[in-house]
Amino acid sequence: MDLAPSARQTLTEQTFASLFDSELVADLRRMGQRDLGAGLDAAPDDASADAREAVWQTLCDLGALRLVPALTPGSGVADQVVLARHIGGALYQSPWADTATAVDIATASRRTDLVARLADGEACALAVRAEAVDEPDRPGPVDVTTERGRLRAVRRFVPFAPDVRWLLLAGTGSGGETALLLVPADHDGVSWHRHDDMGRGDFYQVHFDGVPLADTVDLGGPDAEAVWAAALLRCRIRHAAYLTGLAGAALDETSAYLRTRRQFGRSLASQQSPAFRLADAAAERDAADLLVDQAAWLADTRGDARLAALEALACAAELARRVATESVQLHGAVGMTEEHDAQLFYRRAAVDSLLFGRPTELRRLAAPILAGTLG
């Protein structure tokens, strides 16, 4: 197995590195955030909203949503991982990851017209959880029986609901069947309010109240369960890369800070205790990156990537939280203030590490797969 970067991945790195340079990243990390307690209707200020839209359009123009074989021959999850690490390091909040999942599902459903529109920037958000404790492997219920030909559902922690073109509603019907429905976000039967979360993010509770099925796009059909499982696998690999990118940037920020702080006549970075803690975290980050690269390689070569994807995300989720905690501690009291980004990494890691499965749940899902490989 050769995990060395391919020419395609190198090109992807070169394409997006300039967008996520050090000067812009400092602004991206705080773009659109609202203070905790700002309220359910709080919105980003106009300047921040305009900047987010400009960055999103630039991402689309650079081909961020075209990194799939159907649109760019030779590309795949390995290329998406490169971009996801940049996005994680910038803590850039955008619909990219969810729209990439929608592209996967539309590709599997052979909706080439929709794939092209999504790739051109028709943003999409995943609507999966009915309750906060739900796991994405079993989407929340969808009721299409109360009123003939209409759907009703409630979804929590849906990102960017007011800003996207489509909501991809993943659900479980009364008979246990999986449904994948693309719903216009501006439909009269759709309403939402923002969650006031510690990550200061853009998560919403969304109500689908009597939306006619005729106004939705069915992306699953009889193979919906398999389509969702395959899309969720690739989604988890991308999210694992996002989390390792977050951890890497937190390490870089902490290392830079410790080099400027002096104690006992020399920088904290040169002293054994903090230096060893940083080295330990860096080694763990490198190991998580290898797991992510392996999972991406298996997904692109049509190998069985189920176990690798679960392992990569579980490892990356725990890594992001641990490194973010270390970052705050090594900064000291100032790390909990708005003056430094340490607290921002910590808050984002606390929320983002749980989005596509808690580590304990990921290990529960991995256990039977691992047992099968051991005979």
C-alpha positions as CSV (number, residue, x, y, z in Angstrom):
1,M,0.0,0.0,0.0
2,D,1.6,3.3,-1.1
3,L,0.3,6.3,0.8
4,A,2.8,8.7,-0.7
5,P,1.0,11.9,-2.0
6,S,0.0,11.5,-5.6
7,A,0.5,14.1,-8.3
8,R,-3.2,14.7,-8.1
9,Q,-3.0,15.4,-4.3
10,T,0.0,17.6,-4.8
11,L,-2.0,19.7,-7.3
12,T,-4.9,19.9,-4.8
13,E,-2.6,21.1,-2.1
14,Q,-1.1,23.8,-4.4
15,T,-4.6,24.9,-5.5
16,F,-6.0,25.5,-2.0
17,A,-2.8,26.5,-0.1
18,S,-3.0,30.1,-1.2
19,L,-6.6,30.4,-0.1
20,F,-5.8,29.2,3.4
21,D,-2.7,31.2,3.9
22,S,-1.7,32.4,7.4
23,E,-3.1,35.9,7.0
24,L,-6.5,34.9,5.8
25,V,-6.8,32.0,8.3
26,A,-6.6,34.4,11.2
27,D,-9.9,36.0,10.0
28,L,-11.5,32.7,8.9
29,R,-11.3,31.3,12.4
30,R,-13.6,33.9,13.8
31,M,-15.7,34.6,10.8
32,G,-19.4,34.5,11.5
33,Q,-19.2,33.5,15.2
34,R,-21.7,34.7,17.7
35,D,-21.2,35.0,21.4
36,L,-22.7,32.4,23.6
37,G,-26.0,33.7,24.7
38,A,-26.4,35.9,21.7
39,G,-29.9,34.4,21.1
40,L,-31.7,32.0,18.7
41,D,-32.1,34.6,16.0
42,A,-28.5,36.0,16.1
43,A,-27.0,36.4,12.7
44,P,-23.4,37.3,11.6
45,D,-22.8,41.0,10.9
46,D,-23.1,42.1,7.3
47,A,-19.4,42.3,6.7
48,S,-18.8,38.8,8.0
49,A,-21.7,37.4,6.0
50,D,-20.3,39.0,2.8
51,A,-16.8,37.6,3.5
52,R,-18.2,34.1,4.1
53,E,-20.0,34.3,0.8
54,A,-16.9,35.5,-1.0
55,V,-14.8,32.7,0.5
56,W,-17.4,30.1,-0.4
57,Q,-17.6,31.3,-4.0
58,T,-13.8,31.2,-4.2
59,L,-13.8,27.6,-2.9
60,C,-16.4,26.6,-5.6
61,D,-14.4,28.4,-8.3
62,L,-11.3,26.5,-7.3
63,G,-13.1,23.2,-7.7
64,A,-13.6,22.3,-4.1
65,L,-16.8,20.3,-4.9
66,R,-15.4,18.8,-8.1
67,L,-13.0,16.4,-6.4
68,V,-14.9,13.3,-7.4
69,P,-14.1,11.0,-10.4
70,A,-17.4,11.8,-12.1
71,L,-16.3,15.4,-12.5
72,T,-12.5,15.3,-12.2
73,P,-10.9,12.0,-13.4
74,G,-8.3,10.7,-11.0
75,S,-9.6,12.6,-8.0
76,G,-11.3,11.2,-5.0
77,V,-11.4,11.1,-1.2
78,A,-7.6,11.4,-0.9
79,D,-7.9,14.9,-2.6
80,Q,-10.8,15.8,-0.4
81,V,-8.7,14.9,2.7
82,V,-6.1,17.5,1.6
83,L,-8.7,20.2,1.5
84,A,-10.4,19.1,4.7
85,R,-7.2,19.5,6.6
86,H,-6.8,23.1,5.4
87,I,-10.5,23.8,6.4
88,G,-9.9,22.2,9.8
89,G,-6.8,24.3,10.4
90,A,-8.7,27.4,9.5
91,L,-11.7,26.4,11.6
92,Y,-13.6,27.6,8.5
93,Q,-17.3,27.1,8.9
94,S,-19.0,26.4,5.6
95,P,-21.4,23.9,3.9
96,W,-18.5,22.3,2.0
97,A,-18.4,19.0,3.8
98,D,-22.2,18.5,3.7
99,T,-22.4,19.5,0.1
100,A,-19.6,17.0,-0.7
101,T,-21.7,14.3,0.9
102,A,-24.7,15.4,-1.2
103,V,-22.4,15.1,-4.3
104,D,-21.6,11.5,-3.3
105,I,-25.2,10.6,-2.9
106,A,-26.3,12.3,-6.1
107,T,-23.5,10.5,-8.0
108,A,-24.6,7.2,-6.6
109,S,-28.2,8.0,-7.6
110,R,-26.9,8.8,-11.1
111,R,-28.3,12.4,-10.9
112,T,-25.6,13.9,-13.1
113,D,-27.6,17.2,-13.5
114,L,-27.8,17.6,-9.8
115,V,-24.1,16.7,-9.3
116,A,-23.1,19.5,-11.6
117,R,-25.3,22.0,-9.8
118,L,-24.1,21.1,-6.4
119,A,-20.5,21.2,-7.7
120,D,-21.1,24.7,-9.0
121,G,-22.1,26.0,-5.5
122,E,-25.7,25.0,-4.8
123,A,-24.9,24.4,-1.1
124,C,-26.5,21.6,0.9
125,A,-26.8,20.8,4.6
126,L,-27.3,17.4,6.1
127,A,-30.4,16.9,8.3
128,V,-29.9,13.6,10.2
129,R,-30.4,13.8,14.0
130,A,-33.9,13.9,15.5
131,E,-32.4,14.1,19.0
132,A,-29.0,15.3,20.1
133,V,-27.9,11.8,21.3
134,D,-28.8,10.2,17.9
135,E,-26.0,8.7,15.8
136,P,-25.9,9.2,12.1
137,D,-25.9,5.5,11.2
138,R,-29.6,5.3,12.1
139,P,-31.2,8.6,10.9
140,G,-34.1,10.0,12.8
141,P,-37.7,9.1,11.9
142,V,-39.5,10.6,8.9
143,D,-43.3,10.6,9.0
144,V,-45.0,10.4,5.6
145,T,-48.2,8.7,6.9
146,T,-50.0,11.4,8.9
147,E,-50.9,13.4,5.8
148,R,-50.9,11.6,2.5
149,G,-48.0,12.6,0.2
150,R,-46.4,14.9,2.8
151,L,-43.5,14.6,5.1
152,R,-43.0,15.7,8.7
153,A,-39.8,15.5,10.6
154,V,-37.6,17.5,13.1
155,R,-33.9,17.6,12.8
156,R,-31.3,19.1,15.2
157,F,-27.8,20.4,14.6
158,V,-28.3,21.1,11.0
159,P,-25.6,23.5,9.8
160,F,-26.2,26.7,7.8
161,A,-29.9,26.0,7.3
162,P,-30.7,29.6,6.3
163,D,-27.7,29.9,3.9
164,V,-28.0,26.7,1.8
165,R,-30.0,25.9,-1.3
166,W,-30.9,22.3,-0.2
167,L,-31.5,20.3,2.9
168,L,-30.6,16.6,2.6
169,L,-33.0,14.9,4.9
170,A,-31.8,11.4,5.9
171,G,-34.5,9.5,7.7
172,T,-36.0,6.2,8.7
173,G,-39.5,5.4,7.7
174,S,-42.2,3.6,9.7
175,G,-41.2,0.3,8.1
176,G,-37.5,0.7,9.0
177,E,-36.6,1.8,5.4
178,T,-34.0,4.5,4.8
179,A,-35.1,7.7,3.0
180,L,-32.8,10.3,1.4
181,L,-34.8,13.4,0.4
182,L,-33.5,16.6,-1.0
183,V,-35.7,19.5,0.2
184,P,-35.6,23.1,-0.9
185,A,-34.3,25.1,2.2
186,D,-36.6,28.0,1.4
187,H,-39.8,25.8,1.2
188,D,-42.8,27.2,3.0
189,G,-43.0,24.0,5.0
190,V,-39.5,24.4,6.4
191,S,-38.7,26.5,9.4
192,W,-35.7,26.7,11.8
193,H,-34.1,28.4,14.8
194,R,-30.4,28.5,15.8
195,H,-28.9,26.4,18.5
196,D,-26.8,28.5,20.9
197,D,-23.8,26.2,21.1
198,M,-20.5,26.6,22.9
199,G,-18.7,26.5,19.5
200,R,-20.4,29.7,18.4
201,G,-21.4,27.9,15.3
202,D,-24.2,27.8,12.7
203,F,-26.3,24.9,13.9
204,Y,-30.1,24.9,13.7
205,Q,-33.1,23.0,14.7
206,V,-35.2,22.5,11.5
207,H,-38.8,21.6,11.2
208,F,-40.2,19.9,8.1
209,D,-44.0,20.5,8.5
210,G,-46.1,19.0,5.8
211,V,-43.7,19.4,2.9
212,P,-45.3,17.7,-0.2
213,L,-43.2,14.8,-1.4
214,A,-43.7,16.2,-4.9
215,D,-41.6,19.2,-4.0
216,T,-38.6,17.0,-2.9
217,V,-36.0,15.0,-4.8
218,D,-35.7,11.3,-3.9
219,L,-32.0,10.4,-3.9
220,G,-32.2,7.0,-2.3
221,G,-34.8,4.8,-3.9
222,P,-34.7,1.1,-3.1
223,D,-30.9,1.2,-2.5
224,A,-31.1,4.2,0.0
225,E,-29.6,2.3,2.9
226,A,-26.5,1.2,1.0
227,V,-26.2,4.7,-0.6
228,W,-26.3,6.4,2.8
229,A,-23.8,3.9,4.4
230,A,-21.3,4.5,1.6
231,A,-21.8,8.3,1.7
232,L,-21.4,8.3,5.5
233,L,-18.2,6.4,5.3
234,R,-16.6,9.0,3.0
235,C,-18.1,11.8,5.1
236,R,-16.4,10.3,8.2
237,I,-13.0,10.2,6.4
238,R,-13.3,13.8,5.4
239,H,-14.4,14.8,8.9
240,A,-11.4,12.9,10.4
241,A,-9.1,14.9,8.2
242,Y,-10.8,18.1,9.3
243,L,-10.2,17.2,12.9
244,T,-6.5,16.3,12.4
245,G,-6.2,19.7,10.6
246,L,-7.7,21.4,13.6
247,A,-5.3,19.6,15.9
248,G,-2.3,20.4,13.8
249,A,-3.2,24.1,13.7
250,A,-3.7,24.2,17.5
251,L,-0.3,22.6,17.9
252,D,1.3,25.2,15.6
253,E,-0.4,28.1,17.5
254,T,0.7,26.7,20.8
255,S,4.3,26.1,19.7
256,A,4.5,29.7,18.4
257,Y,3.2,31.1,21.6
258,L,5.6,29.0,23.8
259,R,8.5,30.3,21.7
260,T,7.6,33.8,22.7
261,R,7.1,33.2,26.4
262,R,10.2,33.1,28.6
263,Q,10.6,31.5,32.0
264,F,13.9,31.0,33.9
265,G,15.8,32.9,31.3
266,R,14.7,30.8,28.2
267,S,11.6,30.2,26.1
268,L,9.0,27.8,27.4
269,A,9.2,25.8,24.1
270,S,12.8,24.8,25.0
271,Q,11.9,23.5,28.4
272,Q,11.4,19.8,28.9
273,S,7.9,19.6,30.3
274,P,6.0,21.6,27.7
275,A,8.3,20.4,24.9
276,F,7.6,16.8,25.7
277,R,3.8,17.5,25.8
278,L,3.9,19.1,22.4
279,A,6.0,16.3,21.0
280,D,3.6,13.7,22.3
281,A,0.7,15.5,20.8
282,A,2.5,15.9,17.5
283,A,3.3,12.2,17.3
284,E,-0.4,11.3,18.0
285,R,-1.4,13.8,15.2
286,D,0.9,12.1,12.7
287,A,-0.5,8.7,13.6
288,A,-4.1,10.0,13.1
289,D,-3.1,11.5,9.7
290,L,-1.8,8.1,8.6
291,L,-5.1,6.4,9.6
292,V,-7.0,9.1,7.6
293,D,-4.7,8.6,4.6
294,Q,-5.2,4.8,4.8
295,A,-9.0,5.1,5.0
296,A,-9.0,7.5,2.0
297,W,-6.8,5.2,0.0
298,L,-9.1,2.2,0.7
299,A,-12.2,4.3,-0.3
300,D,-10.6,5.4,-3.5
301,T,-9.4,1.9,-4.5
302,R,-12.7,0.3,-3.7
303,G,-11.3,-1.6,-0.8
304,D,-13.3,-2.3,2.4
305,A,-12.8,1.1,4.2
306,R,-15.4,0.6,6.9
307,L,-13.1,-0.3,9.7
308,A,-10.4,2.2,8.6
309,A,-12.9,5.1,8.5
310,L,-14.3,4.3,11.9
311,E,-10.8,4.0,13.4
312,A,-9.6,7.2,11.8
313,L,-12.6,9.3,13.0
314,A,-12.5,7.9,16.6
315,C,-8.8,8.6,16.8
316,A,-9.1,12.1,15.2
317,A,-12.0,13.0,17.5
318,E,-10.1,12.2,20.6
319,L,-7.0,13.8,19.2
320,A,-8.7,17.1,18.5
321,R,-10.2,17.3,22.0
322,R,-6.9,16.4,23.7
323,V,-4.7,18.7,21.7
324,A,-7.2,21.6,22.2
325,T,-7.1,21.0,25.9
326,E,-3.3,20.9,25.9
327,S,-3.3,24.2,24.0
328,V,-5.4,25.9,26.6
329,Q,-3.4,24.5,29.4
330,L,0.0,25.4,27.9
331,H,-1.2,29.0,27.2
332,G,-2.2,29.3,30.8
333,A,-5.0,31.7,31.9
334,V,-4.6,33.8,28.8
335,G,-5.6,30.8,26.7
336,M,-9.2,31.2,28.0
337,T,-9.5,34.7,26.8
338,E,-10.5,36.2,23.5
339,E,-6.9,37.4,23.0
340,H,-5.8,34.0,21.8
341,D,-7.3,31.3,19.6
342,A,-6.6,28.5,22.1
343,Q,-10.1,28.8,23.6
344,L,-11.6,28.8,20.1
345,F,-9.9,25.5,19.2
346,Y,-11.1,24.0,22.4
347,R,-14.7,25.1,21.9
348,R,-14.8,23.9,18.3
349,A,-13.2,20.6,19.1
350,A,-15.8,19.9,21.8
351,V,-18.6,20.3,19.3
352,D,-17.1,19.2,16.0
353,S,-15.6,15.9,17.4
354,L,-19.1,14.5,18.0
355,L,-20.8,15.4,14.7
356,F,-20.5,12.0,12.9
357,G,-20.4,9.7,15.9
358,R,-19.1,9.7,19.4
359,P,-15.8,7.7,19.7
360,T,-17.5,5.1,22.0
361,E,-20.2,4.6,19.3
362,L,-17.6,4.4,16.5
363,R,-15.7,1.7,18.4
364,R,-19.0,-0.2,19.0
365,L,-19.6,-0.1,15.2
366,A,-16.0,-1.2,14.5
367,A,-16.0,-4.1,16.9
368,P,-18.0,-6.6,14.7
369,I,-16.0,-5.6,11.6
370,L,-12.8,-6.1,13.5
371,A,-14.0,-9.5,14.8
372,G,-14.8,-10.6,11.3
373,T,-11.3,-9.7,10.1
374,L,-9.8,-11.7,12.9
375,G,-11.7,-14.8,11.8
